[in-house]
Amino acid sequence: MARTTHTKLVTRESLAAMLANENPAYVQMVIGRALCRLLERQTQSEQSSNATDEDNGVGFTGADAHSGSLTAKYFMKHKRLEDWQVARWMKIGANGFHACVSITSS
């Protein structure tokens, strides 16, 4: 019998709701996991260079690649984020969304 996996689709709205949680440890985990998922979508070359080389609509934008890659790698190594890292990804952009929500919705 085939094995099924359950993958929860995260939408802009569901991610925004998770980021509104009052538990700082939970928000930190959500941001870290979101950045790790985006890093996984980068090409091997992009992951190595912490940059976006291809305009393929997958992974980080060029503007977020360096910071996002380094933050994701920090999260994978330490299983946590520093307060300043959380603050960087919680900033509200001109589009009215958190930076973390904006990059996952591209």
Secondary structure, DSSP 8 states (H G I E B T S, - for coil): -----------HHHHHHHHT-S-HHHHHHHHHHHHHHHHHHS-HHHHHHTS----SSSS--TTTHHHHHHHHHHHHHHSS--HHHHHHHH-B-TTSSBHHHHHHT-
